[in-house]
């Protein structure tokens, strides 16, 4: 596994939002976008496909897990939680379910209590 090094880069203020949007539209980080551009400019080999995330496959696996949450046994849920090959979102899917859905009034009460606690 290759190590990463943090780097500060200064770019035009008009370019940054467009670059972020470009990276977001392709499902990659701005860092990986810049790294790929530098690799291309330097003629450095691309990382192996194992280093890349297949976002479509990850989304399909997450959807399949979400569809089967009701039938999942506690043992299966524990195995999924510890499956390091799954994206973190898929591993945590369904872990924080309230006993019953909260009403709008209950949510408002919780917000009010939080703000009271925070601001007095």
DODOSE-289370 format. One record per residue: x, y, z of N, C-alpha, C in turn. Coordinates in Angstrom, 2 decimals. Atoms other than C-alpha are relative to their C-alpha. Layout:
! DODOSE-289370
- X  Y  Z  X  Y  Z  X  Y  Z .
...
! end
This chain:
! DODOSE-289370
- 0.84  -1.19  0.00  0.00  0.00  0.00  0.88  1.25  0.00 .
- -0.77  -1.23  0.09  1.30  3.42  -0.93  -0.42  0.96  1.10 .
- 0.34  -1.00  -1.00  1.51  6.13  1.70  -0.36  1.30  -0.68 .
- 0.42  -1.29  0.53  -0.07  9.52  1.15  0.70  1.10  0.78 .
- -0.63  -1.15  -0.61  1.51  12.89  1.89  -0.89  1.21  -0.21 .
- 0.82  -1.20  0.10  -0.41  16.06  2.65  0.78  1.10  -0.71 .
- -0.63  -1.05  0.79  0.30  18.97  0.30  -0.93  1.19  -0.07 .
- 0.79  -1.21  0.15  -0.90  22.55  0.26  0.22  0.56  -1.39 .
- -0.09  -0.50  1.37  -1.67  23.85  -3.23  -0.81  1.28  -0.08 .
- 0.71  -1.25  0.20  -2.67  27.38  -4.18  -0.47  0.06  -1.45 .
- 0.55  -0.10  1.36  -5.02  27.75  -7.16  -0.96  1.19  -0.06 .
- 0.89  -1.12  0.23  -7.22  30.44  -8.66  -1.36  -0.24  0.68 .
- 1.26  0.13  -0.74  -10.40  31.10  -6.62  -1.18  -0.34  -0.90 .
- 1.08  0.36  0.92  -12.56  30.68  -9.73  0.11  -1.45  -0.46 .
- -0.22  1.37  0.45  -11.04  27.30  -10.57  -0.45  -1.01  1.06 .
- 0.27  0.96  -1.08  -11.54  25.65  -7.17  -1.44  -0.52  0.02 .
- 1.36  0.55  -0.02  -15.37  25.45  -7.14  -0.31  -0.86  -1.22 .
- 0.23  0.79  1.21  -15.38  24.19  -10.72  0.70  -1.35  0.10 .
- -0.75  1.26  -0.15  -12.73  21.58  -9.90  -0.72  -0.92  0.98 .
- 0.74  0.81  -0.97  -14.69  20.41  -6.85  -1.26  -0.61  -0.63 .
- 1.21  0.47  0.68  -17.86  20.14  -8.94  0.34  -1.10  -1.00 .
- -0.45  1.00  0.98  -15.98  18.22  -11.64  0.33  -1.32  0.70 .
- -0.36  1.22  -0.75  -14.57  15.76  -9.08  -1.25  -0.66  0.57 .
- 1.23  0.53  -0.60  -17.95  15.36  -7.34  -0.85  -0.72  -1.05 .
- 0.79  0.59  1.08  -19.68  14.63  -10.66  0.57  -1.35  -0.43 .
- -0.64  1.25  0.38  -17.19  11.83  -11.26  0.16  -0.96  1.18 .
- -0.05  0.87  -1.17  -17.45  10.42  -7.73  1.39  -0.23  0.54 .
- -1.37  0.12  -0.52  -13.82  11.06  -6.84  0.31  1.23  0.84 .
- -0.41  -1.15  -0.80  -12.06  13.33  -4.40  0.84  0.94  -0.86 .
- -0.83  -0.97  0.71  -10.32  16.48  -5.54  1.47  -0.43  0.04 .
- -1.38  0.49  -0.13  -7.06  15.00  -4.25  0.31  -1.06  -1.04 .
- -0.28  1.07  0.97  -7.38  11.90  -6.42  -0.04  0.54  -1.43 .
- 0.05  -0.63  1.32  -8.32  14.07  -9.41  1.35  0.67  -0.32 .
- -1.30  -0.67  0.18  -5.15  16.15  -8.96  1.11  -1.03  -0.14 .
- -1.01  1.05  0.07  -3.07  13.03  -8.34  0.00  -0.68  -1.37 .
- 0.10  0.63  1.31  -4.36  11.42  -11.54  0.56  0.91  -1.10 .
- -0.52  -0.95  0.99  -3.56  14.59  -13.52  1.53  0.04  0.05 .
- -1.46  0.00  -0.15  -0.02  14.62  -12.11  0.61  -1.30  -0.51 .
- -0.50  1.29  0.51  0.43  10.91  -12.84  0.04  0.03  -1.53 .
- 0.04  -0.08  1.46  -0.63  11.55  -16.44  1.09  0.90  -0.54 .
- -1.02  -0.94  0.46  1.69  14.53  -16.81  1.41  -0.57  0.16 .
- -1.32  0.56  -0.27  4.62  12.61  -15.33  0.24  -1.35  -0.67 .
- -0.13  1.31  0.64  3.93  9.39  -17.23  0.11  -1.14  1.02 .
- -0.05  1.03  -1.04  3.57  7.45  -13.96  -1.17  -0.95  -0.21 .
- 1.07  0.99  0.15  1.58  4.22  -14.12  -1.17  0.32  0.91 .
- 1.23  -0.17  -0.78  -2.00  4.40  -12.94  -0.03  -1.01  1.13 .
- 0.16  0.99  -1.05  -2.87  2.72  -9.65  -0.80  -1.19  -0.53 .
- 0.73  1.18  0.45  -4.23  -0.80  -10.00  -1.48  0.18  0.25 .
- 1.46  -0.11  -0.16  -7.98  -1.28  -10.29  -0.42  -0.35  1.42 .
- 0.32  0.35  -1.38  -7.89  -2.74  -6.76  0.06  1.25  0.89 .
- -0.09  -1.23  -0.78  -6.97  0.75  -5.52  -1.17  0.94  -0.27 .
- 1.12  -0.85  0.38  -10.03  2.30  -7.19  -1.30  -0.56  0.56 .
- 1.31  0.43  -0.49  -13.57  2.19  -5.80  -0.96  -0.07  -1.17 .
- 1.03  0.15  1.02  -16.26  0.86  -8.12  -1.31  0.48  0.63 .
- 1.14  -0.62  -0.68  -19.04  3.24  -7.02  -1.32  -0.63  -0.41 .
- 1.25  0.63  0.43  -21.74  1.57  -9.11  -0.20  -1.34  0.69 .
- 0.11  1.29  -0.68  -21.00  -1.85  -7.61  -0.29  0.22  1.48 .
- 0.24  -0.29  -1.42  -20.90  -0.32  -4.10  -1.45  0.42  0.22 .
- 1.39  -0.43  -0.12  -24.29  1.35  -4.67  -0.96  -1.18  -0.16 .
- 0.85  1.18  0.21  -25.78  -1.91  -5.96  0.02  -0.91  1.22 .
- -0.09  0.84  -1.21  -24.49  -3.85  -2.93  -0.76  0.64  1.16 .
- 0.71  -0.70  -1.07  -25.85  -1.19  -0.57  -1.51  -0.12  -0.19 .
- 1.43  0.14  0.28  -29.27  -1.31  -2.27  -0.49  -1.41  0.32 .
- 0.38  1.39  -0.29  -29.33  -5.11  -2.00  -0.07  -0.23  1.51 .
- 0.02  0.13  -1.46  -28.50  -4.89  1.71  -1.23  0.68  0.57 .
- 1.15  -0.75  -0.50  -31.18  -2.25  2.30  -1.29  -0.77  -0.26 .
- 1.21  0.75  0.33  -33.78  -4.46  0.59  -0.19  -1.19  0.93 .
- 0.11  1.18  -0.86  -32.99  -7.38  2.93  0.15  0.27  1.48 .
- -0.21  -0.32  -1.42  -32.68  -5.53  6.25  -1.03  -0.65  0.92 .
- 1.04  0.54  -0.86  -36.00  -6.80  7.60  0.19  -1.48  0.29 .
- -0.19  1.43  -0.18  -35.03  -10.46  7.14  1.37  -0.35  0.59 .
- -1.35  0.23  -0.46  -31.46  -10.06  8.41  0.01  -0.46  1.46 .
- -0.13  0.50  -1.37  -30.58  -12.09  11.51  1.06  0.82  0.73 .
- -1.05  -0.71  -0.74  -28.47  -10.59  14.32  1.41  -0.45  -0.39 .
- -1.32  0.51  0.40  -25.57  -12.84  13.24  0.42  0.57  -1.36 .
- -0.29  -0.56  1.32  -25.82  -11.64  9.63  0.32  1.49  0.11 .
- -0.26  -1.43  -0.19  -25.97  -8.01  10.80  1.40  0.21  0.57 .
- -1.32  -0.10  -0.61  -22.85  -8.54  12.93  1.08  -0.27  -1.04 .
- -0.96  0.32  1.05  -21.03  -10.16  10.00  0.13  1.16  -0.99 .
- -0.03  -1.13  0.93  -22.00  -7.26  7.71  0.73  1.19  0.62 .
- -0.65  -1.12  -0.69  -20.86  -4.71  10.30  1.52  -0.16  -0.01 .
- -1.44  0.27  -0.05  -17.42  -6.37  10.38  0.61  -0.31  -1.36 .
- -0.48  0.30  1.34  -17.13  -6.92  6.61  0.73  1.22  -0.56 .
- -0.81  -1.15  0.42  -14.26  -4.58  5.66  -0.01  0.22  -1.51 .
- 0.07  -0.20  1.44  -14.93  -5.10  1.94  -1.17  0.90  -0.39 .
- 1.16  -0.84  0.28  -18.20  -3.15  2.20  0.33  1.46  0.31 .
- -0.15  -1.42  -0.36  -18.33  0.66  2.13  -0.59  0.23  1.39 .
- 0.44  -0.25  -1.38  -18.85  2.12  5.62  -1.50  0.25  0.07 .
- 1.44  -0.25  0.00  -22.35  3.29  4.70  -0.81  -1.29  -0.05 .
- 0.69  1.29  0.10  -23.39  -0.24  3.75  0.15  -0.80  1.29 .
- -0.22  0.74  -1.25  -21.86  -1.66  6.92  -0.89  0.53  1.11 .
- 0.78  -0.61  -1.08  -23.75  0.78  9.14  -1.48  0.11  -0.32 .
- 1.39  -0.11  0.43  -27.03  0.61  7.20  -0.94  -0.69  0.99 .
- 1.01  0.56  -0.90  -29.95  0.10  9.58  0.43  -0.10  1.45 .
- -0.47  0.13  -1.37  -27.87  0.36  12.76  -0.69  0.97  0.95 .
- 0.57  -1.03  -0.88  -29.50  3.52  14.10  -1.46  0.23  -0.35 .
- 1.42  -0.14  0.27  -33.21  2.90  13.70  -0.72  0.30  1.30 .
- 0.79  -0.26  -1.20  -35.53  4.52  16.25  -1.08  -1.07  0.14 .
- 1.06  0.98  -0.25  -38.15  2.28  17.88  -1.20  0.28  -0.89 .
- 1.11  -0.40  0.86  -40.84  4.24  16.05  0.39  1.33  -0.64 .
- -0.33  -1.28  0.63  -40.64  7.13  13.61  -0.49  1.16  0.87 .
- 0.36  -1.17  -0.78  -40.67  10.51  15.34  -0.96  0.89  -0.79 .
- 0.91  -0.95  0.63  -43.48  12.95  14.63  0.72  1.34  -0.16 .
- -0.58  -1.33  0.17  -42.75  16.49  13.48  0.05  0.75  1.33 .
- 0.04  -0.67  -1.30  -43.76  17.74  16.94  1.12  -0.52  0.90 .
- -1.08  0.57  -0.81  -41.33  15.35  18.64  1.36  0.49  -0.48 .
- -1.25  -0.53  0.54  -38.53  16.47  16.30  0.20  1.46  0.41 .
- -0.08  -1.40  -0.43  -39.33  20.11  17.08  0.39  0.10  1.47 .
- -0.33  0.02  -1.43  -39.19  19.33  20.82  1.47  -0.33  0.21 .
- -1.41  0.38  -0.12  -35.81  17.64  20.41  0.92  1.14  -0.44 .
- -0.79  -1.16  0.45  -34.46  20.61  18.43  0.02  1.09  1.07 .
- 0.11  -1.04  -1.03  -35.73  23.02  21.09  0.87  -0.36  1.21 .
- -0.81  0.44  -1.16  -34.14  20.98  23.90  1.49  0.15  -0.30 .
- -1.41  -0.11  0.37  -30.85  20.86  22.02  0.46  1.46  0.01 .
- -0.36  -1.41  0.05  -30.85  24.62  21.40  0.03  0.61  1.40 .
- 0.01  -0.48  -1.39  -31.76  25.29  25.04  1.29  -0.41  0.71 .
- -1.22  0.52  -0.62  -28.86  23.11  26.13  1.24  0.73  -0.52 .
- -1.16  -0.62  0.63  -26.47  24.72  23.68  0.12  1.49  0.34 .
- -0.06  -1.46  -0.16  -27.40  28.39  24.13  -0.57  0.49  1.31 .
- 0.54  -0.39  -1.30  -29.15  28.40  27.50  -1.31  0.71  -0.03 .
! end
